[in-house]
Amino acid sequence: MPSSIELAVPRATDAPTAAWWRFPMVWLVIGGPAVVVVASFITLALAIMNPDPVLSTSGAKSKSEQPAVQGRNHAATPGR
């Protein structure tokens, strides 16, 4: 009867293991972060090519905007 040490050692006749890239779970682990990195570069490119316009803070330009400006200014003042 072989000893327990001989049983723990792999034999040369065992079937070879598959390469790491043949397992679908590996591609899920690598693919998730890779998609996020690509999406972040796309978002960066869109942000650089289409910046938000700078809004004027001088106040209302027309009579119809006056209530909104007054409400904004009143909301920004310290409470009583």
C-alpha positions as CSV (number, residue, x, y, z in Angstrom):
1,M,0.0,0.0,0.0
2,P,1.4,3.4,-0.9
3,S,2.0,5.9,1.8
4,S,0.0,9.1,2.2
5,I,2.9,11.2,0.9
6,E,2.9,9.4,-2.4
7,L,-0.8,10.0,-2.9
8,A,-0.4,13.7,-2.5
9,V,2.2,14.1,-5.2
10,P,0.7,14.7,-8.7
11,R,1.7,12.1,-11.2
12,A,3.0,12.8,-14.7
13,T,0.2,10.8,-16.2
14,D,-2.5,13.2,-14.9
15,A,-4.3,15.2,-17.6
16,P,-2.8,18.6,-18.1
17,T,-4.8,21.6,-16.8
18,A,-6.4,24.1,-19.1
19,A,-4.7,27.4,-19.7
20,W,-6.1,30.4,-17.7
21,W,-7.6,32.1,-20.7
22,R,-9.9,29.2,-21.4
23,F,-12.0,29.8,-18.3
24,P,-15.0,32.1,-18.8
25,M,-14.8,33.4,-15.2
26,V,-11.4,34.9,-15.9
27,W,-12.8,37.0,-18.7
28,L,-15.6,38.2,-16.4
29,V,-13.1,39.3,-13.8
30,I,-10.8,41.0,-16.4
31,G,-13.6,42.3,-18.6
32,G,-15.6,44.1,-15.9
33,P,-12.8,46.5,-14.9
34,A,-11.7,46.8,-18.5
35,V,-15.1,48.0,-19.6
36,V,-15.2,50.6,-16.8
37,V,-11.8,52.0,-17.8
38,V,-12.8,52.3,-21.5
39,A,-16.1,54.0,-20.5
40,S,-14.2,56.4,-18.3
41,F,-12.0,57.5,-21.2
42,I,-15.1,57.9,-23.4
43,T,-16.7,60.1,-20.7
44,L,-13.5,62.1,-20.4
45,A,-13.4,62.7,-24.1
46,L,-17.0,63.8,-24.2
47,A,-16.5,66.2,-21.3
48,I,-13.5,67.7,-23.0
49,M,-15.1,68.1,-26.4
50,N,-18.5,69.4,-25.0
51,P,-17.9,71.6,-21.9
52,D,-20.8,73.1,-20.1
53,P,-21.5,76.7,-20.9
54,V,-20.6,79.3,-18.3
55,L,-23.8,80.9,-16.8
56,S,-24.0,84.5,-15.9
57,T,-24.5,85.2,-12.3
58,S,-25.3,88.9,-12.8
59,G,-29.0,88.5,-12.4
60,A,-32.1,88.2,-14.5
61,K,-31.9,89.4,-18.0
62,S,-35.7,89.8,-18.6
63,K,-38.7,90.6,-16.5
64,S,-39.9,87.0,-16.7
65,E,-36.8,85.7,-14.8
66,Q,-37.2,88.2,-11.9
67,P,-39.2,85.9,-9.6
68,A,-36.7,83.1,-10.0
69,V,-33.8,85.3,-9.2
70,Q,-35.5,86.9,-6.2
71,G,-36.4,83.4,-4.9
72,R,-32.8,82.2,-5.4
73,N,-31.4,85.2,-3.6
74,H,-33.9,84.9,-0.7
75,A,-33.1,81.2,-0.3
76,A,-29.4,82.0,0.0
77,T,-29.8,84.6,2.8
78,P,-29.4,83.4,6.4
79,G,-32.6,82.4,8.1
80,R,-34.4,84.4,10.7
